[in-house]
């Protein structure tokens, strides 16, 4: 006599409840919170908008002066990116040259530190004498202020190759160029791409400083003109646009770093 086995249906596992990713939302929440605190604080303090405008007045200024803000923002972005590209090329080349040998590193590194210690705003009048008022001094100032972190990081990446690694490679018949191409340059790439995030923010500083002192366009010139007219909301609008551009370019450099050197951050990416 055969028995019929009954199969008990297995219930499907419950779907996980919707989970909010607070890490991804935190930049937006903190930004909104900052603007709320700013708005409430200024209104409670009773400060006039000619001293410290509220975010609503700043956004009104952005809408009212959108055409000049957009035009000058593009000019500042152009000079910053152009100076930044020159800094990448020059910084990578100089960093590789300095990190090529310990003798070159010891000889040129103090000179680089001394040059970087010079306030770049002090160089703007010299650049104006050489190239006149306009875009060129802004591009060069952005370059001069942003290439040093790239040089330092690339040179450090090359100079910190373990001596044991070099000894093993030399024992296997590798030459100096082989060591640099196979070990030195790949090792310095995380340093290089990490320095780009610092360099791009410094490039904005250089552009704005030059535009404020010696330019007929750009956000720096626009904010200087607004300051002379006591149009403080427009000044803050320019600062806000600079912040937006800086955050966007920083995020782009962070994305490039993750794409190019993700292998160097395995432990961080796995968390």
ROBA-925367 format. One line per 10 residues: their letters; for each residue x negated, y negated, z negated of N, C-alpha, C. Coordinates in steps of 0.1 Angstrom, whole numbers, plus 5000, padded with zeros to 4 digits. Layout:
residues N
A	X Y Z X Y Z X Y Z; ...
***
This chain:
residues 271
XXXXXXXXXX	4991 5012 5000 5000 5000 5000 4991 4988 5000; 4993 4979 5010 4984 4968 5011 4989 4956 5003; 4980 4949 4998 4984 4937 4990 4981 4924 4998; 4990 4915 4997 4988 4902 5004 4982 4892 4995; 4970 4887 4999 4964 4878 4990 4969 4864 4993; 4972 4857 4983 4976 4843 4985 4964 4833 4983; 4963 4824 4992 4952 4814 4992 4957 4802 4986; 4951 4798 4975 4955 4785 4969 4949 4773 4976; 4957 4764 4982 4951 4753 4989 4942 4744 4980; 4930 4741 4985 4921 4732 4977 4924 4718 4979
XXXXXXXXXX	4926 4711 4969 4930 4697 4970 4918 4689 4975; 4920 4679 4983 4910 4671 4989 4904 4662 4977; 4891 4660 4977 4885 4651 4967 4891 4637 4968; 4893 4631 4957 4899 4618 4957 4889 4608 4963; 4895 4599 4971 4886 4589 4977 4881 4579 4967; 4869 4576 4969 4863 4566 4959 4870 4553 4960; 4872 4547 4948 4879 4534 4948 4870 4523 4955; 4877 4513 4960 4870 4502 4966 4860 4496 4956; 4848 4495 4960 4837 4489 4952 4832 4477 4958; 4832 4466 4950 4827 4453 4955 4811 4453 4954
XXXXXXXXXX	4805 4449 4965 4790 4448 4965 4787 4435 4960; 4784 4434 4947 4781 4421 4941 4768 4416 4945; 4759 4424 4949 4746 4420 4953 4747 4412 4966; 4755 4417 4976 4757 4410 4988 4765 4397 4986; 4774 4397 4977 4783 4385 4975 4776 4375 4966; 4766 4378 4959 4760 4369 4949 4755 4356 4955; 4748 4356 4967 4744 4343 4973 4756 4334 4975; 4767 4339 4981 4779 4331 4983 4785 4326 4970; 4786 4335 4960 4792 4331 4947 4784 4321 4940; 4771 4322 4940 4762 4313 4934 4762 4299 4941
XXXXXXXXXX	4763 4299 4954 4764 4287 4961 4777 4279 4959; 4788 4287 4959 4801 4280 4956 4801 4275 4941; 4795 4283 4932 4794 4279 4918 4786 4266 4917; 4775 4265 4924 4767 4253 4924 4774 4241 4928; 4782 4242 4939 4789 4231 4944 4801 4227 4935; 4807 4237 4928 4817 4234 4919 4812 4226 4907; 4800 4231 4901 4794 4224 4890 4790 4210 4894; 4784 4209 4906 4780 4196 4911 4792 4186 4912; 4803 4191 4918 4815 4183 4919 4821 4178 4906; 4822 4188 4897 4828 4185 4884 4819 4176 4876
XXXXXXXXXX	4806 4179 4876 4797 4171 4868 4796 4156 4872; 4796 4154 4886 4796 4140 4890 4809 4133 4887; 4820 4139 4889 4833 4133 4886 4834 4130 4871; 4830 4139 4862 4831 4136 4848 4821 4125 4843; 4809 4125 4850 4800 4114 4846 4803 4101 4851; 4812 4100 4861 4816 4087 4867 4805 4080 4875; 4795 4087 4880 4785 4081 4888 4790 4076 4901; 4787 4065 4906 4792 4060 4919 4785 4069 4930; 4792 4069 4942 4786 4077 4953 4774 4071 4959; 4771 4059 4956 4758 4053 4960 4746 4057 4952
XXXXXXXXXX	4749 4064 4941 4738 4069 4933 4738 4085 4934; 4749 4091 4932 4749 4106 4933 4763 4110 4938; 4764 4112 4951 4777 4115 4957 4781 4130 4953; 4794 4132 4954 4800 4145 4951 4799 4153 4964; 4800 4167 4963 4799 4175 4976 4810 4171 4986; 4822 4167 4981 4832 4163 4990 4828 4151 4998; 4822 4141 4992 4817 4130 4999 4806 4133 5009; 4798 4143 5005 4787 4147 5014 4793 4154 5026; 4803 4163 5024 4809 4170 5036 4817 4160 5045; 4823 4149 5038 4829 4139 5046 4819 4132 5055
XXXXXXXXXX	4807 4129 5049 4796 4123 5057 4792 4132 5069; 4791 4145 5066 4788 4154 5077 4798 4153 5089; 4811 4153 5085 4821 4152 5095 4820 4138 5102; 4818 4128 5095 4819 4114 5100 4806 4112 5109; 4795 4116 5105 4783 4114 5113 4778 4127 5120; 4787 4135 5124 4783 4148 5129 4774 4147 5142; 4776 4138 5150 4769 4137 5163 4754 4133 5160; 4751 4123 5152 4737 4120 5149 4730 4131 5140; 4738 4137 5131 4733 4148 5123 4729 4160 5132; 4737 4164 5141 4734 4175 5150 4722 4172 5158
XXXXXXXXXX	4722 4160 5164 4710 4157 5173 4697 4157 5165; 4697 4151 5153 4685 4150 5145 4681 4164 5139; 4691 4172 5137 4688 4185 5131 4681 4194 5142; 4686 4193 5154 4679 4200 5165 4665 4195 5167; 4663 4182 5166 4649 4177 5167 4640 4182 5156; 4645 4182 5144 4637 4187 5133 4634 4202 5134; 4644 4209 5139 4642 4224 5141 4632 4226 5152; 4633 4218 5162 4623 4220 5174 4609 4217 5169; 4607 4206 5162 4593 4203 5158 4588 4213 5148; 4597 4218 5139 4593 4227 5129 4589 4241 5135
XXXXXXXXXX	4598 4246 5144 4595 4259 5150 4582 4258 5159; 4581 4247 5166 4569 4246 5175 4556 4245 5166; 4556 4237 5156 4545 4237 5147 4542 4251 5140; 4553 4258 5137 4552 4271 5131 4546 4281 5140; 4550 4281 5153 4544 4290 5162 4529 4288 5164; 4525 4275 5165 4511 4272 5166 4504 4277 5153; 4510 4275 5141 4504 4280 5129 4503 4295 5129; 4512 4302 5135 4511 4317 5135 4499 4321 5144; 4498 4315 5155 4487 4319 5164 4474 4315 5158; 4472 4303 5153 4460 4298 5148 4457 4305 5134
XXXXXXXXXX	4467 4307 5126 4465 4313 5113 4461 4328 5115; 4467 4335 5124 4463 4349 5126 4449 4350 5131; 4446 4342 5141 4432 4342 5146 4421 4338 5136; 4424 4327 5129 4414 4323 5118 4413 4333 5107; 4425 4339 5103 4425 4349 5093 4417 4361 5096; 4419 4366 5109 4411 4377 5114 4396 4374 5114; 4393 4362 5118 4379 4358 5118 4372 4357 5104; 4380 4351 5095 4375 4350 5081 4373 4364 5075; 4383 4372 5077 4383 4386 5071 4374 4396 5078; 4367 4391 5088 4359 4401 5096 4347 4406 5088
XXXXXXXXXX	4341 4397 5080 4330 4401 5071 4330 4393 5058; 4324 4398 5048 4323 4392 5035 4316 4379 5036; 4306 4378 5044 4298 4366 5046 4306 4354 5051; 4313 4357 5062 4322 4347 5067 4333 4343 5057; 4338 4353 5050 4349 4350 5040 4344 4341 5029; 4332 4344 5024 4326 4336 5014 4322 4322 5018; 4318 4321 5031 4314 4308 5036 4326 4298 5040; 4336 4304 5046 4347 4295 5051 4359 4294 5041; 4361 4303 5033 4372 4303 5024 4372 4290 5015; 4361 4286 5009 4361 4273 5001 4365 4261 5010
XXXXXXXXXX	4360 4261 5022 4363 4250 5031 4378 4250 5034; 4384 4261 5036 4399 4262 5038 4407 4257 5026; 4402 4261 5014 4409 4257 5002 4408 4242 5000; 4396 4236 5003 4394 4222 5002 4403 4214 5012; 4404 4219 5024 4413 4213 5034 4427 4213 5030; 4431 4225 5025 4445 4226 5021 4449 4217 5009; 4439 4214 5001 4441 4205 4989 4444 4191 4993; 4441 4187 5005 4444 4173 5010 4459 4172 5012; 4465 4162 5006 4479 4160 5009 4482 4157 5023; 4490 4164 5029 4492 4163 5044 4499 4149 5047
XXXXXXXXXX	4506 4143 5038 4512 4130 5041 4500 4120 5043; 4489 4122 5037 4477 4113 5039 4472 4115 5053; 4474 4126 5060 4469 4128 5074 4479 4122 5084; 4491 4119 5081 4501 4114 5090 4496 4101 5097; 4491 4091 5089 4487 4078 5096 4475 4081 5106; 4467 4091 5103 4456 4094 5112 4462 4100 5125; 4471 4109 5123 4478 4115 5135 4485 4104 5143; 4491 4094 5137 4498 4084 5144 4488 4075 5152; 4476 4073 5146 4466 4065 5153 4461 4073 5166; 4460 4086 5164 4455 4095 5175 4466 4097 5186
XXXXXXXXXX	4478 4100 5182 4489 4104 5191 4501 4095 5192; 4502 4085 5183 4513 4076 5184 4525 4081 5176; 4535 4073 5175 4547 4077 5168 4556 4086 5177; 4561 4097 5171 4569 4106 5179 4569 4120 5174; 4570 4129 5184 4571 4143 5181 4558 4149 5177; 4548 4145 5184 4535 4152 5182 4530 4152 5168; 4530 4140 5161 4526 4140 5147 4534 4150 5138; 4547 4150 5141 4556 4159 5133 4552 4174 5135; 4549 4178 5148 4545 4191 5151 4532 4195 5144; 4523 4186 5145 4509 4188 5140 4510 4189 5124
XXXXXXXXXX	4518 4180 5118 4520 4181 5104 4526 4194 5099; 4536 4199 5107 4542 4212 5104 4532 4223 5105; 4523 4222 5115 4513 4232 5117 4502 4231 5106; 4498 4219 5102 4487 4218 5092 4491 4223 5079; 4504 4221 5075 4509 4225 5062 4513 4239 5061; 4515 4246 5072 4520 4260 5072 4510 4270 5076; 4499 4267 5082 4490 4277 5086 4481 4283 5075; 4480 4276 5064 4471 4280 5054 4476 4293 5047; 4489 4295 5044 4493 4308 5038 4491 4319 5047; 4492 4317 5060 4490 4328 5070 4475 4332 5070
XXXXXXXXXX	4466 4322 5070 4452 4325 5070 4448 4333 5058; 4453 4328 5046 4449 4334 5033 4454 4349 5033; 4466 4351 5037 4472 4365 5036 4465 4374 5045; 4463 4370 5058 4456 4379 5067 4442 4382 5063; 4435 4371 5059 4421 4374 5054 4420 4382 5042; 4430 4381 5033 4430 4389 5021 4433 4404 5024; 4442 4406 5034 4445 4419 5038 4433 4426 5044; 4425 4419 5051 4413 4425 5057 4402 4427 5047; 4400 4417 5038 4389 4417 5028 4391 4427 5017; 4403 4433 5015 4406 4442 5004 4407 4456 5009
XXXXXXXXXX	4400 4459 5020 4399 4473 5025 4390 4481 5015; 4394 4492 5010 4386 4500 5001 4373 4504 5007; 4362 4501 4999 4349 4505 5004 4348 4520 5007; 4355 4528 4999 4354 4543 5002 4360 4546 5016; 4371 4539 5020 4376 4541 5033 4367 4537 5044; 4360 4526 5042 4350 4522 5052 4339 4532 5053; 4334 4537 5042 4323 4547 5041 4327 4560 5049; 4339 4564 5046 4344 4577 5053 4345 4575 5068; 4350 4563 5072 4351 4560 5087 4338 4559 5093; 4328 4553 5086 4315 4551 5092 4308 4565 5093
XXXXXXXXXX	4310 4574 5083 4305 4587 5083 4310 4595 5095; 4322 4592 5099 4328 4598 5111 4325 4592 5124; 4316 4582 5124 4311 4575 5136 4319 4563 5140; 4328 4558 5131 4335 4546 5135 4327 4533 5134; 4329 4524 5143 4322 4512 5143 4331 4501 5136; 4325 4489 5135 4332 4478 5128 4345 4475 5135; 4345 4474 5148 4357 4472 5155 4367 4483 5153; 4363 4495 5153 4372 4506 5151 4379 4505 5137; 4371 4502 5127 4377 4500 5114 4387 4489 5113; 4384 4478 5120 4394 4467 5120 4407 4471 5127
XXXXXXXXXX	4405 4477 5139 4417 4480 5147 4425 4491 5140; 4419 4501 5135 4426 4513 5130 4431 4511 5115; 4424 4504 5107 4427 4502 5093 4430 4488 5089; 4420 4479 5092 4421 4465 5087 4433 4458 5092; 4436 4457 5105 4447 4450 5110 4461 4456 5106; 4463 4469 5107 4475 4475 5101 4477 4472 5086; 4466 4472 5079 4467 4470 5065 4471 4455 5062; 4467 4446 5070 4470 4432 5068 4483 4428 5073; 4490 4436 5081 4503 4432 5086 4514 4429 5076; 4515 4437 5065 4525 4433 5054 4521 4420 5048
XXXXXXXXXX	4508 4417 5047 4505 4404 5042 4508 4393 5052; 4506 4396 5064 4509 4386 5075 4524 4382 5076; 4532 4393 5077 4546 4390 5078 4552 4385 5065; 4547 4388 5054 4551 4382 5041 4548 4367 5040; 4537 4363 5046 4533 4349 5046 4542 4341 5055; 4548 4347 5065 4557 4339 5074 4568 4333 5066; 4574 4340 5056 4585 4334 5049 4581 4322 5041; 4569 4322 5036 4564 4310 5029 4560 4299 5039; 4554 4302 5050 4549 4293 5060 4561 4285 5067; 4572 4292 5069 4583 4285 5076 4589 4274 5068
XXXXXXXXXX	4590 4277 5055 4596 4267 5046 4586 4255 5044; 4573 4257 5044 4564 4246 5044 4564 4238 5057; 4567 4245 5068 4567 4238 5081 4578 4228 5081; 4589 4231 5075 4600 4221 5074 4596 4209 5065; 4588 4211 5055 4583 4200 5047 4574 4191 5055; 4565 4197 5063 4556 4189 5071 4564 4181 5081; 4574 4187 5088 4581 4180 5098 4588 4168 5092; 4595 4170 5081 4603 4159 5075 4594 4148 5070; 4583 4151 5064 4574 4141 5059 4569 4132 5071; 4565 4138 5082 4561 4131 5093 4572 4123 5099
XXXXXXXXXX	4584 4128 5100 4595 4121 5106 4599 4109 5097; 4597 4111 5084 4601 4099 5075 4591 4088 5077; 4578 4091 5079 4568 4081 5080 4567 4075 5094; 4566 4084 5104 4563 4080 5118 4570 4087 5128; 4583 4084 5129 4591 4090 5140 4604 4082 5142; 4609 4083 5154 4622 4077 5158 4634 4086 5158; 4631 4098 5155 4642 4108 5155 4639 4119 5144; 4649 4128 5142 4647 4139 5133 4655 4135 5120; 4657 4146 5112 4664 4144 5099 4656 4135 5089; 4643 4135 5090 4635 4126 5081 4638 4112 5084
XXXXXXXXXX	4637 4108 5097 4640 4095 5101 4654 4091 5098; 4664 4100 5100 4678 4097 5098 4680 4094 5083; 4674 4102 5074 4676 4100 5060 4669 4087 5055; 4657 4084 5061 4651 4071 5058 4659 4059 5062; 4665 4060 5073 4674 4049 5078 4687 4048 5069; 4692 4060 5065 4704 4059 5057 4701 4054 5043; 4689 4057 5038 4684 4052 5025 4683 4037 5025; 4678 4031 5036 4677 4017 5037 4690 4010 5037; 4701 4017 5042 4714 4012 5042 4723 4016 5030; 4716 4022 5020 4723 4027 5008 4735 4036 5012
XXXXXXXXXX	4733 4044 5022 4743 4054 5026 4738 4067 5020; 4740 4069 5007 4734 4080 5000 4742 4093 5004; 4755 4093 5007 4761 4106 5012 4754 4111 5025; 4750 4102 5033 4744 4107 5046 4730 4112 5042; 4723 4107 5033 4710 4112 5028 4712 4127 5023; 4722 4129 5015 4725 4142 5010 4729 4151 5021; 4736 4146 5031 4740 4154 5042 4728 4159 5050; 4718 4150 5051 4706 4155 5058 4699 4165 5050; 4698 4164 5037 4692 4174 5028 4699 4187 5029; 4713 4187 5030 4720 4199 5031 4717 4206 5044
XXXXXXXXXX	4716 4198 5055 4713 4204 5068 4699 4210 5068; 4690 4204 5061 4676 4209 5060 4677 4223 5052; 4685 4223 5042 4686 4235 5034 4692 4247 5043; 4702 4244 5051 4708 4254 5059 4698 4259 5069; 4690 4250 5076 4680 4254 5085 4669 4262 5079; 4665 4258 5067 4655 4265 5060 4659 4279 5056; 4671 4281 5051 4676 4294 5047 4678 4303 5059; 4682 4297 5070 4684 4305 5082 4670 4310 5088; 4660 4302 5088 4647 4306 5093 4641 4315 5083; 4643 4313 5070 4637 4323 5060 4643 4336 5062
XXXXXXXXXX	4656 4337 5064 4663 4350 5066 4658 4357 5078; 4656 4349 5089 4650 4355 5101 4637 4361 5099; 4628 4354 5091 4615 4359 5089 4615 4371 5080; 4625 4371 5070 4626 4383 5062 4631 4395 5070; 4640 4393 5080 4645 4404 5088 4633 4409 5097; 4625 4400 5102 4613 4404 5110 4604 4412 5102; 4601 4408 5089 4592 4415 5080 4598 4429 5078; 4611 4430 5075 4616 4443 5072 4615 4452 5084; 4618 4447 5096 4617 4455 5108 4603 4460 5112; 4593 4451 5110 4580 4454 5114 4571 4461 5103
XXXXXXXXXX	4574 4459 5090 4566 4465 5080 4575 4472 5070; 4586 4478 5074 4594 4485 5065 4587 4497 5059; 4577 4503 5066 4569 4514 5060 4561 4510 5048; 4559 4497 5046 4551 4493 5035 4559 4491 5022; 4573 4492 5024 4582 4489 5013 4592 4500 5011; 4587 4512 5012 4595 4524 5011 4602 4525 4998; 4595 4523 4987 4600 4524 4973 4611 4514 4971; 4609 4502 4976 4619 4491 4974 4632 4494 4982; 4630 4499 4995 4641 4501 5004 4650 4513 4999; 4643 4523 4992 4651 4535 4988 4660 4532 4976
X	4658 4521 4969 4666 4518 4957 4680 4513 4961
***
